Structure formats: structure tokens, C-alpha cells
């Protein structure tokens, strides 16, 4: 967590820059969510300092972050989602919608 804000270290991107992240559920509450797309740690907008994401050590940062929910509940976004580090497109997908 970064200053109490949940942090997801994005998965290693493929050669095209796509980081494919599978979650059972995703709810972003009022304090937000940080998607860590940085090899180096540093200060975030939402949650103070976070560490570097070791998943990016061999590939570098993602250009697209795809987060797919596999459960039956919809994605709920009630706060800010921040991409920390290199900017990336964010795609959220779930069978039950958003």
C-alpha cells in the first residue's frame, strides 16, 4: 500500500507493451487505487511513496494495462485510479460490466 491507498504492481508486459492482470474482483473506493507501472519507487499523487515494481525489471514499463476481473461481480469505481510511473492506457474488463 502507498500511504494507505491500495497498490497493484502490474504484471510483466509482453513485447508489445501489454500488461495483462487477472483479478477475482475489483472495487476502487474513495481513497483510490494505484497501478504501479514504475521500476523505480517514488512519490505518487494519491498515496505517498511506493516501491518499484520488480515485475518490470526485464521488460520495462507497460504501455497498456489490461485488468480483467474473472468473478461474477461488476467492477466498482468510486475513486481515482492512478497509473504511477510511465503513463499507460488502462483497460478494465469484467463479465458483469463496470
RODOVEX-735557 format. One line per 2 residues: number of its first residue (from 1); their letters; for each residue y, x, z of N, C-alpha, C. Coordinates in nm, 2 decimals, decimal comma, always signed. Layout:
<atoms>
NUM> A> Y:X:Z:Y:X:Z:Y:X:Z | ...
</atoms>
This chain:
<atoms>
1> XX> -0,12:+0,08:+0,00:+0,00:+0,00:+0,00:+0,12:+0,09:+0,00 | +0,23:+0,04:-0,07:+0,35:+0,11:-0,07:+0,45:+0,03:+0,01
3> XX> +0,48:+0,08:+0,14:+0,57:+0,01:+0,22:+0,53:-0,13:+0,25 | +0,41:-0,16:+0,26:+0,36:-0,30:+0,28:+0,33:-0,38:+0,16
5> XX> +0,37:-0,33:+0,04:+0,35:-0,40:-0,08:+0,22:-0,36:-0,14 | +0,13:-0,45:-0,18:+0,00:-0,41:-0,24:+0,02:-0,32:-0,36
7> XX> -0,07:-0,22:-0,38:-0,06:-0,13:-0,49:-0,20:-0,14:-0,56 | -0,20:-0,15:-0,69:-0,32:-0,14:-0,77:-0,30:-0,01:-0,86
9> XX> -0,39:+0,09:-0,84:-0,40:+0,21:-0,92:-0,47:+0,16:-1,05 | -0,39:+0,16:-1,16:-0,45:+0,12:-1,29:-0,57:+0,21:-1,33
11> XX> -0,66:+0,16:-1,40:-0,78:+0,24:-1,44:-0,74:+0,34:-1,55 | -0,82:+0,44:-1,57:-0,80:+0,54:-1,68:-0,79:+0,47:-1,81
13> XX> -0,68:+0,49:-1,88:-0,66:+0,43:-2,01:-0,75:+0,49:-2,12 | -0,79:+0,41:-2,22:-0,87:+0,46:-2,33:-0,78:+0,54:-2,42
15> XX> -0,83:+0,60:-2,53:-0,75:+0,69:-2,62:-0,63:+0,61:-2,68 | -0,63:+0,48:-2,69:-0,52:+0,40:-2,74:-0,42:+0,37:-2,64
17> XX> -0,44:+0,41:-2,51:-0,35:+0,39:-2,40:-0,37:+0,26:-2,33 | -0,48:+0,19:-2,35:-0,51:+0,06:-2,28:-0,58:+0,09:-2,15
19> XX> -0,53:+0,04:-2,04:-0,59:+0,04:-1,91:-0,65:-0,10:-1,88 | -0,78:-0,11:-1,87:-0,85:-0,23:-1,86:-0,89:-0,25:-1,71
21> XX> -0,83:-0,35:-1,64:-0,85:-0,36:-1,50:-0,92:-0,50:-1,47 | -1,03:-0,50:-1,41:-1,10:-0,63:-1,38:-1,09:-0,66:-1,23
23> XX> -1,05:-0,78:-1,20:-1,03:-0,82:-1,06:-1,10:-0,96:-1,04 | -1,15:-0,99:-0,92:-1,21:-1,12:-0,90:-1,10:-1,23:-0,89
25> XX> -0,99:-1,19:-0,83:-0,87:-1,28:-0,82:-0,74:-1,20:-0,81 | -0,63:-1,27:-0,84:-0,50:-1,21:-0,83:-0,40:-1,31:-0,78
27> XX> -0,34:-1,28:-0,67:-0,23:-1,36:-0,62:-0,12:-1,26:-0,58 | +0,00:-1,28:-0,64:+0,11:-1,20:-0,60:+0,20:-1,29:-0,52
29> XX> +0,22:-1,25:-0,39:+0,30:-1,33:-0,30:+0,44:-1,28:-0,31 | +0,53:-1,32:-0,22:+0,67:-1,29:-0,22:+0,71:-1,15:-0,21
31> XX> +0,62:-1,07:-0,15:+0,66:-0,92:-0,14:+0,63:-0,85:-0,26 | +0,55:-0,91:-0,36:+0,53:-0,84:-0,48:+0,40:-0,77:-0,50
33> XX> +0,39:-0,69:-0,61:+0,27:-0,61:-0,64:+0,32:-0,49:-0,72 | +0,26:-0,37:-0,69:+0,30:-0,25:-0,77:+0,17:-0,21:-0,85
35> XX> +0,19:-0,20:-0,98:+0,09:-0,14:-1,06:+0,12:+0,01:-1,08 | +0,04:+0,09:-1,02:+0,07:+0,24:-1,02:+0,02:+0,30:-1,15
37> XX> +0,12:+0,34:-1,24:+0,09:+0,40:-1,37:+0,15:+0,54:-1,37 | +0,15:+0,61:-1,25:+0,21:+0,74:-1,24:+0,11:+0,84:-1,18
39> XX> +0,10:+0,96:-1,24:+0,02:+1,06:-1,19:+0,08:+1,13:-1,07 | +0,21:+1,13:-1,07:+0,29:+1,18:-0,95:+0,33:+1,07:-0,86
41> XX> +0,33:+1,10:-0,73:+0,38:+1,00:-0,64:+0,53:+0,99:-0,64 | +0,59:+0,89:-0,58:+0,73:+0,88:-0,57:+0,77:+0,75:-0,52
43> XX> +0,90:+0,72:-0,53:+0,96:+0,60:-0,47:+0,96:+0,49:-0,57 | +0,92:+0,37:-0,52:+0,91:+0,25:-0,61:+1,03:+0,16:-0,58
45> XX> +1,05:+0,07:-0,66:+1,16:-0,03:-0,64:+1,12:-0,13:-0,52 | +1,00:-0,17:-0,52:+0,95:-0,27:-0,42:+0,91:-0,22:-0,29
47> XX> +0,84:-0,10:-0,29:+0,76:-0,07:-0,17:+0,78:+0,07:-0,12 | +0,89:+0,14:-0,13:+0,90:+0,27:-0,08:+0,81:+0,37:-0,16
49> XX> +0,76:+0,47:-0,10:+0,68:+0,57:-0,17:+0,53:+0,53:-0,18 | +0,48:+0,57:-0,30:+0,33:+0,56:-0,32:+0,28:+0,69:-0,37
51> XX> +0,15:+0,72:-0,35:+0,09:+0,84:-0,40:+0,07:+0,83:-0,55 | +0,04:+0,94:-0,61:+0,00:+0,95:-0,75:-0,13:+0,88:-0,78
53> XX> -0,16:+0,84:-0,90:-0,28:+0,77:-0,94:-0,37:+0,87:-1,00 | -0,48:+0,91:-0,93:-0,57:+1,01:-0,98:-0,65:+0,96:-1,10
55> XX> -0,65:+0,83:-1,12:-0,72:+0,77:-1,24:-0,66:+0,82:-1,37 | -0,53:+0,87:-1,36:-0,46:+0,91:-1,48:-0,46:+1,06:-1,51
57> XX> -0,54:+1,14:-1,42:-0,54:+1,28:-1,43:-0,58:+1,34:-1,56 | -0,68:+1,28:-1,63:-0,73:+1,33:-1,76:-0,66:+1,27:-1,88
59> XX> -0,61:+1,15:-1,86:-0,56:+1,07:-1,97:-0,41:+1,06:-1,99 | -0,34:+1,07:-1,87:-0,20:+1,04:-1,87:-0,19:+0,89:-1,85
61> XX> -0,06:+0,84:-1,84:-0,04:+0,70:-1,81:-0,08:+0,61:-1,92 | -0,09:+0,48:-1,89:-0,12:+0,38:-1,98:+0,00:+0,33:-2,05
63> XX> -0,01:+0,28:-2,18:+0,10:+0,22:-2,25:+0,08:+0,07:-2,24 | -0,04:+0,02:-2,21:-0,07:-0,12:-2,19:-0,16:-0,14:-2,08
65> XX> -0,13:-0,23:-1,98:-0,21:-0,25:-1,87:-0,26:-0,40:-1,88 | -0,39:-0,41:-1,90:-0,46:-0,54:-1,91:-0,53:-0,56:-1,78
67> XX> -0,49:-0,67:-1,71:-0,56:-0,71:-1,59:-0,62:-0,84:-1,61 | -0,76:-0,84:-1,60:-0,83:-0,96:-1,63:-0,90:-1,01:-1,50
69> XX> -0,88:-1,14:-1,47:-0,94:-1,20:-1,35:-1,07:-1,26:-1,39 | -1,18:-1,23:-1,32:-1,31:-1,28:-1,36:-1,35:-1,40:-1,28
71> XX> -1,28:-1,44:-1,17:-1,31:-1,55:-1,09:-1,27:-1,68:-1,15 | -1,29:-1,79:-1,08:-1,26:-1,92:-1,13:-1,12:-1,97:-1,09
73> XX> -1,05:-1,90:-1,00:-0,91:-1,94:-0,97:-0,81:-1,89:-1,06 | -0,70:-1,96:-1,08:-0,59:-1,91:-1,17:-0,52:-1,79:-1,10
75> XX> -0,45:-1,71:-1,18:-0,36:-1,61:-1,13:-0,24:-1,68:-1,08 | -0,20:-1,64:-0,96:-0,08:-1,69:-0,90:+0,03:-1,58:-0,88
77> XX> +0,14:-1,60:-0,94:+0,25:-1,51:-0,93:+0,37:-1,57:-0,87 | +0,39:-1,53:-0,74:+0,50:-1,59:-0,66:+0,60:-1,48:-0,62
79> XX> +0,59:-1,36:-0,69:+0,68:-1,25:-0,65:+0,69:-1,16:-0,77 | +0,75:-1,04:-0,75:+0,78:-0,94:-0,86:+0,65:-0,85:-0,88
81> XX> +0,62:-0,83:-1,01:+0,52:-0,73:-1,04:+0,59:-0,61:-1,10 | +0,58:-0,49:-1,03:+0,65:-0,37:-1,07:+0,54:-0,27:-1,13
83> XX> +0,58:-0,21:-1,25:+0,50:-0,10:-1,30:+0,57:+0,02:-1,26 | +0,50:+0,10:-1,17:+0,56:+0,22:-1,12:+0,52:+0,34:-1,21
85> XX> +0,61:+0,42:-1,24:+0,58:+0,54:-1,33:+0,62:+0,51:-1,47 | +0,54:+0,55:-1,57:+0,57:+0,53:-1,71:+0,57:+0,38:-1,74
87> XX> +0,67:+0,33:-1,81:+0,68:+0,19:-1,84:+0,56:+0,15:-1,93 | +0,51:+0,03:-1,91:+0,39:-0,02:-1,99:+0,40:-0,17:-2,01
89> XX> +0,34:-0,22:-2,12:+0,33:-0,36:-2,13:+0,22:-0,41:-2,04 | +0,24:-0,53:-1,98:+0,14:-0,58:-1,89:+0,09:-0,71:-1,94
91> XX> -0,04:-0,72:-1,95:-0,11:-0,85:-1,99:-0,20:-0,90:-1,88 | -0,18:-1,02:-1,84:-0,26:-1,09:-1,74:-0,35:-1,19:-1,81
93> XX> -0,47:-1,20:-1,78:-0,56:-1,29:-1,84:-0,66:-1,35:-1,73 | -0,69:-1,48:-1,74:-0,78:-1,54:-1,65:-0,84:-1,67:-1,71
95> XX> -0,96:-1,70:-1,69:-1,02:-1,82:-1,75:-0,95:-1,94:-1,70 | -0,90:-1,95:-1,58:-0,83:-2,06:-1,53:-0,68:-2,06:-1,55
97> XX> -0,63:-1,96:-1,62:-0,49:-1,95:-1,65:-0,41:-1,88:-1,55 | -0,27:-1,89:-1,57:-0,18:-1,83:-1,47:-0,09:-1,94:-1,41
</atoms>
